[in-house]
């Protein structure tokens, strides 16, 4: 007797293409991606573009770009909800033919009058259509909508993996419209039909959709379809505990790319935002895929904390592959609208990466440290560097340069020569380091002098030292 294997996991991300990829949507996509990919399942992408007035190709592309930056690949083609309108309508007519839906001829004015009277009498304003059980022979030849017949007693229980069991009284559910008077399907119908047809097994989405689940279950039940596993995740709040909005800063995923955060750092931070695995804060993609489970999602809204994002981003920069980091920095410059690196600059940057990655939390910080390798002679020192160079007396840079002409260009030999030179000058290397930093980088805060000399090479190092010594006066070395 063969074992029954569990159905493969299928999740989906279904944004409305009316703008950028919101940071909350990015986290929802990530959770769906992690859950499916970690179980060898499928992660599908559907654009809910039924709002033709607001849905644009540009917004769809912006969402796709955001997902590509985050590295959230999807299976198959992008599905358009609008393209399935005929299929959605066919399901509504199937329910109508089965007696599980009905034609409602009530006008908007009649519905408004019903609700006004109910309010005046202190009764529920939930519209109860007089056409629900009407004889089809009595139907007028007039515009109508198609409504589902909602259960009128008992309860609907949403068995949610995050929220627990949520019970809703069926007398609080109205006979939801499935097709409008013009024959177009409503969003609530389209979502259910698409999820069923796509084979979605787990619906992981924001908890602002929780109430929708009870109404959508009416369609699943009426069609005899399996209800997916629900997992409604709390929304993201700002540091002040209020719903994340523009006042809290950037909202779009790609804005964070343009600000110079690495995609791996953003994935780590978003995964940790509302989900936990013990006390682990920093983790790799492989660990997230191995660990992620719906049981680790909390019920309370998560708070967006830029400092935590920066901290995690710095840790991911530090462990990143140098070539991959170089490519991501080039992508960052393009996203930020900055000038691209030349081929030589990009290659030099990759060579220097080993001494740039530590303690850089963002790409702008890393590039600031990389100024020494990206700059072109003659190096223009900033104000602090100019002062450091001004303290060099007796042509100290000129005296040092010949001693570096024939030294073996290794860290040990460079350290030996520079420390010996400082001792001969009656000072410590620390006093010499400031002018050297200024000459080599035009800054006073840089990677170590030895790292810069090794990365720049003998010829470039000597050239920069000669440039600096020829431009400076002779003040005492203090």
C-alpha positions in Angstrom: 0.0 0.0 0.0 1.5 3.3 -1.1 1.9 6.3 1.2 -0.1 9.4 0.5 2.3 12.2 -0.1 1.3 15.7 1.0 0.4 18.1 -1.8 3.3 20.3 -2.7 3.2 23.8 -1.2 2.1 26.6 -3.5 2.1 30.2 -2.4 1.4 33.4 -4.2 2.1 37.1 -4.0 -0.7 39.1 -5.4 0.0 42.9 -5.5 -2.2 45.6 -7.0 -0.1 47.3 -9.7 -1.1 50.8 -8.7 2.4 52.0 -7.5 5.7 50.8 -6.1 6.4 47.7 -4.1 5.5 48.8 -0.6 7.9 47.6 2.1 5.0 45.7 3.7 4.2 44.0 0.4 7.9 43.1 0.1 7.7 41.3 3.4 4.6 39.5 2.4 6.3 38.4 -0.8 9.3 37.3 1.2 7.3 35.2 3.6 5.5 33.5 0.8 8.8 32.9 -1.0 10.6 31.5 2.1 7.7 29.2 2.9 7.4 27.8 -0.6 11.1 27.6 -1.5 12.0 26.1 1.9 9.7 23.2 1.2 10.5 22.6 -2.5 7.2 24.2 -3.5 6.1 26.9 -5.9 6.0 30.6 -5.5 3.6 32.3 -7.9 3.1 35.9 -8.9 -0.3 37.4 -9.8 -1.0 41.1 -10.4 -4.5 42.0 -9.3 -5.0 44.5 -12.1 -8.8 44.6 -12.2 -8.9 48.3 -11.3 -8.2 49.4 -14.8 -8.2 53.1 -13.9 -5.3 52.8 -11.5 -3.4 49.8 -12.7 -0.5 50.7 -15.0 2.3 48.8 -16.8 4.8 51.1 -15.2 3.5 50.2 -11.7 3.7 46.5 -12.6 7.3 46.9 -13.8 8.1 48.8 -10.5 6.9 45.9 -8.5 8.8 43.4 -10.6 12.0 45.5 -10.2 11.5 45.5 -6.5 11.1 41.7 -6.4 14.2 41.3 -8.6 16.3 43.5 -6.4 15.2 41.4 -3.4 16.0 38.2 -5.2 12.5 36.8 -4.9 12.2 34.7 -8.1 8.8 33.4 -9.0 7.7 30.3 -10.9 6.0 30.6 -14.3 4.7 33.7 -16.0 3.2 36.6 -14.2 -0.6 36.1 -14.1 -3.0 38.9 -14.8 -6.2 38.8 -12.8 -8.0 41.0 -15.4 -7.3 38.4 -18.1 -9.3 35.9 -16.1 -12.5 37.9 -16.0 -14.4 35.5 -18.3 -13.4 32.6 -16.1 -14.5 34.5 -12.9 -17.9 35.3 -14.4 -18.3 31.7 -15.5 -18.0 30.6 -11.9 -20.6 33.1 -10.8 -23.0 31.7 -13.4 -22.2 28.1 -12.3 -23.3 29.1 -8.8 -26.4 30.8 -10.2 -27.3 27.6 -12.1 -26.8 25.5 -9.0 -29.1 27.7 -6.9 -26.3 28.9 -4.7 -26.4 32.4 -6.1 -29.3 34.6 -7.3 -30.1 37.6 -9.4 -30.8 40.7 -7.4 -32.7 43.6 -9.0 -32.5 46.0 -6.1 -31.3 49.4 -7.1 -28.7 51.5 -5.3 -31.5 53.8 -4.2 -33.5 50.9 -2.8 -30.5 49.6 -0.9 -29.7 53.1 0.5 -33.4 53.5 1.6 -33.3 50.1 3.3 -30.2 51.0 5.3 -31.5 54.4 6.3 -34.7 52.8 7.6 -32.7 50.1 9.5 -30.6 52.8 11.1 -33.7 54.7 12.2 -35.2 51.5 13.8 -31.9 50.6 15.4 -31.6 47.4 13.3 -28.7 45.9 11.4 -28.0 47.7 8.2 -26.8 44.5 6.6 -28.8 44.4 3.3 -31.2 41.5 3.0 -32.3 41.3 -0.6 -36.0 40.5 -1.3 -34.9 38.7 -4.5 -33.0 35.9 -2.6 -35.8 33.4 -2.8 -37.9 35.1 -5.5 -39.5 32.9 -8.2 -37.4 33.4 -11.4 -40.7 33.9 -13.2 -41.1 37.1 -11.4 -37.8 38.5 -12.5 -38.2 41.8 -14.5 -36.2 42.5 -17.6 -33.9 45.0 -15.8 -30.3 45.4 -14.8 -29.2 43.2 -11.9 -26.3 41.9 -10.0 -25.6 38.3 -9.0 -25.2 37.6 -5.3 -24.1 34.5 -3.5 -26.5 33.0 -0.9 -24.6 33.4 2.3 -25.4 31.0 5.2 -27.9 32.7 7.5 -27.3 30.8 10.8 -24.4 29.1 12.5 -20.8 30.4 12.4 -17.9 30.5 10.0 -14.5 29.6 11.6 -11.4 30.8 10.0 -8.6 28.4 11.0 -5.7 30.8 10.8 -2.1 29.6 11.4 -1.1 33.0 12.8 -4.3 34.4 14.4 -5.7 31.1 15.6 -9.3 30.2 15.2 -11.4 33.3 14.3 -15.2 32.8 14.6 -17.7 35.0 12.7 -21.4 34.7 13.1 -23.0 33.9 9.8 -25.8 36.4 10.4 -23.1 39.1 10.2 -22.4 38.1 6.6 -24.3 39.6 3.7 -25.1 38.0 0.4 -22.0 39.3 -1.3 -22.1 40.5 -4.9 -20.3 38.3 -7.3 -21.0 40.0 -10.6 -21.8 43.7 -11.0 -24.7 44.9 -13.1 -22.4 45.3 -16.1 -21.4 41.6 -15.8 -17.9 42.3 -14.4 -16.7 40.1 -11.6 -15.8 41.6 -8.2 -12.4 41.4 -6.6 -13.5 38.9 -3.9 -14.7 36.4 -6.5 -11.6 36.8 -8.7 -9.2 36.2 -5.8 -10.9 32.9 -4.9 -11.1 31.6 -8.5 -7.6 32.5 -9.2 -6.2 31.0 -6.0 -8.1 27.8 -6.8 -7.1 27.6 -10.4 -3.4 28.3 -9.5 -3.5 25.5 -7.0 -2.6 27.8 -4.1 -2.3 25.8 -0.9 -1.3 28.6 1.5 -2.6 32.1 1.5 -0.1 34.2 3.4 -1.1 37.9 3.5 -1.7 40.9 5.7 -4.2 40.7 8.5 -6.2 43.6 6.9 -7.6 40.7 4.7 -8.7 38.6 7.7 -12.3 39.6 7.4 -12.2 38.9 3.7 -11.4 35.2 4.4 -14.9 34.5 5.9 -16.6 35.9 2.8 -14.2 34.2 0.4 -14.9 30.9 2.2 -18.5 31.1 1.1 -17.3 30.7 -2.5 -15.0 27.9 -1.7 -17.7 26.0 0.1 -20.4 26.7 -2.5 -18.0 25.4 -5.3 -16.9 22.4 -3.2 -13.3 23.5 -3.4 -10.6 22.9 -0.8 -10.0 26.0 1.4 -6.4 27.0 1.5 -4.4 27.3 4.7 -4.8 30.9 6.0 -2.0 32.8 7.5 -2.8 36.5 8.1 0.3 38.4 9.3 0.2 41.6 11.3 1.0 44.8 9.5 4.2 46.8 9.9 4.1 49.9 12.1 6.5 52.8 12.4 8.7 53.3 15.5 5.9 55.3 17.1 3.5 52.3 16.9 1.3 53.8 14.2 0.8 52.2 10.7 3.8 52.7 8.5 3.4 55.7 6.3 5.5 58.3 4.5 6.1 60.3 7.7 8.2 57.4 8.9 10.5 57.6 5.8 10.9 55.5 2.7 8.0 53.1 1.8 9.1 51.5 -1.4 11.5 48.6 -1.6 13.5 50.2 -4.4 14.0 53.3 -2.3 16.1 51.2 0.0 18.1 49.9 -2.9 18.7 53.6 -3.9 19.7 54.4 -0.3 22.4 51.7 -0.5 21.2 48.8 1.5 22.2 45.3 0.3 19.4 43.0 -0.7 20.6 40.3 1.7 20.4 42.7 4.6 16.9 43.7 3.6 15.8 40.1 3.3 17.3 39.3 6.7 15.6 42.3 8.3 12.2 41.8 6.7 12.2 38.2 7.6 12.9 39.1 11.2 10.2 41.8 11.1 7.3 39.9 12.6 8.9 36.4 12.5 11.5 34.9 14.8 13.7 31.8 15.2 14.7 31.8 18.8 17.0 34.8 19.6 18.6 34.7 16.1 18.9 38.2 14.6 21.5 37.7 11.9 21.1 34.8 9.5 21.8 33.8 5.9 19.3 33.0 3.2 20.0 29.3 3.6 19.3 29.5 7.3 16.1 31.5 6.7 14.9 28.9 4.1 15.6 26.1 6.6 14.1 27.8 9.6 11.1 29.8 8.3 7.7 28.5 9.5 4.3 30.0 10.0 4.4 29.1 13.7 7.2 31.7 14.2 5.1 34.6 13.1 3.9 36.8 15.9 0.4 38.2 16.3 1.5 41.8 17.2 2.4 44.4 14.6 6.2 44.7 14.0 7.9 48.0 14.3 10.3 49.2 11.6 13.7 50.1 13.0 16.2 51.7 10.6 19.1 51.1 13.1 18.4 47.4 13.1 18.3 47.4 9.3 21.6 49.2 9.2 23.2 46.8 11.7 22.1 43.7 9.8 23.1 45.2 6.5 26.6 45.9 7.7 26.9 42.3 8.8 25.8 41.0 5.4 28.2 43.4 3.6 31.0 42.0 5.7 30.4 38.4 4.7 29.5 39.0 1.0 31.4 37.6 -1.9 33.6 40.4 -3.3 32.5 40.0 -6.9 28.8 39.8 -6.0 29.3 42.9 -3.8 30.9 44.8 -6.6 28.0 44.0 -8.9 25.4 45.0 -6.3 27.2 48.3 -5.8 27.1 49.0 -9.5 23.4 48.3 -9.5 23.0 50.6 -6.5 24.7 53.4 -8.3 22.3 53.0 -11.3 19.3 52.9 -8.9 20.5 56.0 -7.2 21.0 57.9 -10.4 24.8 58.2 -9.9 27.6 58.0 -12.4 28.7 54.4 -13.1 32.2 53.2 -12.3 34.7 52.8 -15.1 35.9 49.2 -15.8 39.2 50.1 -14.0 37.4 51.6 -11.0 35.1 48.5 -10.7 38.1 46.1 -10.8 40.1 48.2 -8.3 37.0 48.3 -6.0 36.8 44.5 -6.1 40.5 44.2 -5.3 40.1 46.6 -2.3 36.9 45.0 -1.1 38.7 43.0 1.7 39.7 46.2 3.5 36.4 48.0 2.8 33.7 45.6 3.9 34.2 45.7 7.6 32.1 48.2 9.5 30.4 49.6 6.4 26.6 49.5 7.0 25.6 50.8 3.6 27.1 51.1 0.1 27.5 54.9 0.5 29.6 54.2 3.6 31.7 51.6 1.8 32.2 53.9 -1.2 33.3 56.6 1.1 36.0 54.3 2.5 36.9 53.3 -1.1 37.6 56.9 -2.2 41.3 56.2 -2.1 41.0 53.5 -4.8 38.4 55.3 -6.9 40.1 58.7 -7.0 42.3 59.8 -9.9 45.6 61.6 -9.4 46.3 64.3 -8.4 44.4 63.6 -5.2 42.5 66.6 -3.9 42.7 66.6 -0.1 39.8 67.7 2.1 40.3 70.4 4.7 41.3 68.0 7.5 43.7 66.2 5.2 45.2 69.5 4.1 46.0 70.3 7.7 47.6 66.9 8.2 49.8 67.4 5.2 50.7 70.9 6.3 52.3 69.4 9.4 54.9 67.5 7.4 58.3 69.2 7.8 61.8 68.8 6.2 60.3 67.1 3.2 59.3 64.1 5.2 57.3 62.6 2.4 60.1 63.2 0.0 62.6 61.5 2.3 60.3 58.5 2.7 59.6 58.0 -1.0 63.1 56.7 -2.0 63.1 54.2 0.8 59.9 52.6 -0.7 61.4 52.4 -4.3 63.0 49.0 -3.9 61.2 47.5 -0.9 59.4 44.2 -1.4 55.8 45.2 -1.6 54.4 43.0 1.2 52.7 43.9 4.4 55.6 42.8 6.6 58.3 44.6 4.6 56.2 47.8 4.4 55.5 47.7 8.1 59.2 47.3 8.8 60.3 50.2 6.5 57.6 52.6 7.8 58.1 51.8 11.5 61.9 52.1 11.0 61.5 55.4 9.2 59.3 56.8 11.9 61.8 55.8 14.6 64.6 57.4 12.6 62.6 60.6 12.6 62.3 60.4 16.4 58.5 59.7 16.4 56.0 56.9 16.3 54.3 55.5 13.3 51.0 56.9 14.5 52.3 60.4 13.8 53.4 59.4 10.3 50.0 57.7 9.5 48.0 60.9 9.4 50.1 62.6 6.6 50.2 59.2 4.8 46.5 58.9 4.9 46.1 62.4 3.6 48.5 61.9 0.8 47.2 58.5 -0.3 43.4 59.2 0.1 42.9 62.9 0.6 41.2 62.0 3.8 42.1 61.5 7.4 39.7 58.6 8.0 40.6 55.7 5.7 41.4 52.0 5.7 44.8 51.2 7.2 47.8 52.8 5.5 49.3 49.4 4.7 46.1 48.1 3.1 45.9 51.2 0.9 49.5 50.8 -0.2 49.0 47.2 -1.0 45.9 47.8 -3.0 47.3 50.9 -4.8 50.5 49.2 -5.6 54.1 50.6 -5.7 53.8 52.9 -8.6 50.5 54.6 -7.6 51.6 54.9 -4.0 54.9 56.5 -4.8 53.2 58.8 -7.3 50.7 60.0 -4.7 53.4 60.6 -2.1 55.5 62.6 -4.6 52.4 64.7 -5.5 51.7 65.5 -1.9 55.3 66.3 -1.0 55.7 68.6 -4.0 52.6 70.6 -3.0 53.3 71.1 0.7 55.5 73.5 2.7 57.8 72.5 5.5 56.2 72.8 9.0 57.5 70.8 11.9 56.3 67.2 12.5 54.4 67.5 15.8 
